[in-house]
Amino acid sequence: MNALTIGEQSVSEIMIPPEEIVALSIADSPDSNFKKLEAHPHTRYPLVGKDLTEFRGVVYSPALFKRREELSAGDVEFTELAAPTMTLSPDTDVSDAIDQFQAERQELALVIEDGTAVGLVTVTDLLETIIGDLEDPLDTDEDVLD
């Protein structure tokens, strides 16, 4: 895809499917959530209740690590650190989705169909469909680690 064909691809074609979404849950202990953060390093995570049908917001991992002691002690709740959840329809085209990300000043959206989360997409996912892979500072290069 390139800038000339941006309106021809929908969010559903590039979204992360629900079985691959790593979400933090208010039903889990802070320790369990931090283990997820460490095992699956990302900048942002959806925050849910028991499952993806109970959206609570989006949390920023650096803010969580900064408040780790307070979260672990129960002095601060994960929901207090969550931003509103942005949602997109699966048939939203990439161009419109980018516009919505800009308008809402968000970087992660749940893709919702009939009230159910059917995927997740980030603004980076959308931009990469146009310009190719972008290096993420949290990504690790296995060759460098060996």
N, C-alpha and C positions, 0 to 999 in steps of 0.2 A: 504494500500500500504506500501511497505517497500523498502529498497535499492535494493533488488533482482528483483523487478517488476517495477522499475522506468521508464524503456523504454516502458512500456505497456500502459501508460496513457498519454493522450494528454492535452494540455493547455485548449482546449474547454470544457473538463470535469470538470475543477476546476475554470474557470474564473468567474468573477462577470459579470452578464449580463448588457447590456447597460442601461436598465431602473433603475438599482440600482447604477450606477456610479454617484458619486458626483464630478462634475467638476466645476472649477472656470472659469468665462468667461470674456474676455476683453470687451464684450458688456454690462456687468453689472457694476454698480457703485462699487467703492472700499468698501463702506459700505455694500452693498448686498453680496459681496464676503466674507467679514469678518463675516457676519452673518452665511454664509454657513460653514465657518471654525469653528465657535463656536458651531453650531448645529450638525456638523458631524466631530468630532475631528479625524483627521488622520495626519500622518507625511508628506505625499506627496499627491498632487492632479494633475490631468491633467488640463492644461490650454488650453482653446479652444476659438474660435471666438463665433459665434452665437450658434453653436451646436458641437457635437462630430465629425462632418466631417471636422471641421476646427482646426486641431491640432496646438497649438502654443508652446507646451513644457510641462514640468513638474515643478511644484513649490514646494518648501520645506516650510512647514508652519512656523517653527521657524524663518526663514529668512523673511517671510512676516510680522510676528508680530514684529520683530525687526525694520522693516522699515514702520510700519503702518502709522505713521504720514506723512511721505513723500509720501506714496501711496495715502492716503486720500487727501492730498493737491495737488496731481497731479504732484509732483516734480519727482517722479519715477513711471514708468509704470510696471505693472505685468510682461510684456514680458521681461523686462530688468533683471528680477530675475529668469527667466525660463531656465531650462536645456533642451537639445534636447529630443524629445520624442522617447523612444525605442518602437519598434513595434515587434510583433510576429504574426505568422500565427496560426489559431486555431488548425491546425493539428500538430504543433510542439510538440514533446514529452517532458515530464517534464525534463528529463536529458539534452536534447539539450537546453531547455529554461534556465535551471540553468547555463549552460556553457555560454550562451549569456549574461545573467545578469552579470556574473563575467567578461567577456571580455569587456562589455560596462560600467562596474562599475555603474550600475543603480539598482534601487530597485522597479520600477513600469514600466509596459509596457502596451500599448494599444494593444488589439488583433484585427487585421485588416484582413478583407476578402473582396476582390474586392473593395478596397478603402473605405470601411465602417467599423467603429468601432463596433465590435460585442461583445466586452467585455474588461475587464481589469484584469490584474493579477499582483501580487507582488511576489517578491522573497520569502517573508514569506509564502504566499499561497502555493508555490511550496514546500518549505521545510516542511511545516506542512503535506503535503500529504505523506511524507516519515517518519517523526519522531513524528507526532502528534502535538497537539496544543502547541503553544508557547505563553507565557504571554506577552501581549503588555502593556507597561507602561501607555498608553493612555486609555486602556480599564478600565471601571469602574465596580466595583462589587456592584450590587444593595443591597446585604445583608450588606455590610460594610457601605453604605450610610444611611441605615435606623436606 
